[in-house]
Amino acid sequence: MIRGIEERGTVMKITFVGGSTGQGGSPRLYRDEESGDFIVQGYLIGDPNDLVQMNIPDGETVVRVPASLFSYLPKDEG
């Protein structure tokens, strides 16, 4: 499934790669077909004590992703 997402005046082509839940729940893995980057949908980490340990800059966030989601990443062909 590919859907366009408006971002800064351009349309990104996003492909669903996989996820371990149904109905669009978390976690999910997507791929930006233009850049090849992966986009992760996960559980927001909002605990200030956790965030201060990671030194997350303003304008950024982090999500918790179960290790099982990484099984959807393509295997290295090399």
N, C-alpha and C positions, 0 to 999 in steps of 0.2 A: 504494500500500500504506500503510495507516495502522496504527500499533500504539500501545498505551498504555504509557507509562513512568511508574512510580510516582516522584514527586518531591515531597518535603515533604508527604505526605498527599494530594496531588491527582494526578489522572491527566492527563498531557499527551497530546494527540493529535498524533502526529508523522507527517508525510508525506514519503516519499522523493521528492526532486526530481530528482536525477541523479547520475551518477558515471561515471568513465571506466574503471572496472575491473569485472569480474564477480565473482561469488562473495562479495559483501559486503566486498571489500577497499577500501583507501583509494585516492584520496580520494572522499568522498561528501558530498552536500549534502542536508539535510533542512529541513523547515519546521514550526515549531510552529503549528498551526492556530488555537490560542486567541489567541496574542499576535502572530502574523505574523512572529516572529523566525526567522532562519535558524540552523541548527545545522550545524557543519562537522566532519566526520571527516577527519583528516589525519595527517600524520607528526609525532610528538612531537619537539619541539626540546628536547634535554636538555643541550646544550653550555653549561656555566656561563658561558663568555665571551660567548656570544650572548645568554643570558638577562640578564646584568648590563647589557648595552648597552640592553636594552629596559625595565629596571627593573620586572619583573613582580612584583606583590604576592604575598604568601603566600596560598595557597588558589586561585590562578589558574594557568593554564598557557597555552602557545601551541602552535599546530600549523602546520606548513608545508603550504600548499595550492598546487598547481600552477595557474597562470593559466588553464589549459584548463577548470578546474571552473567558472569564472565564466560560461561560456557557458550554463550551466543556469539562471542567474538570470533572472527574468522581465524583459522589456523594459519600459521606462518608457512608459506609454500617453500621457503628457502631451506 
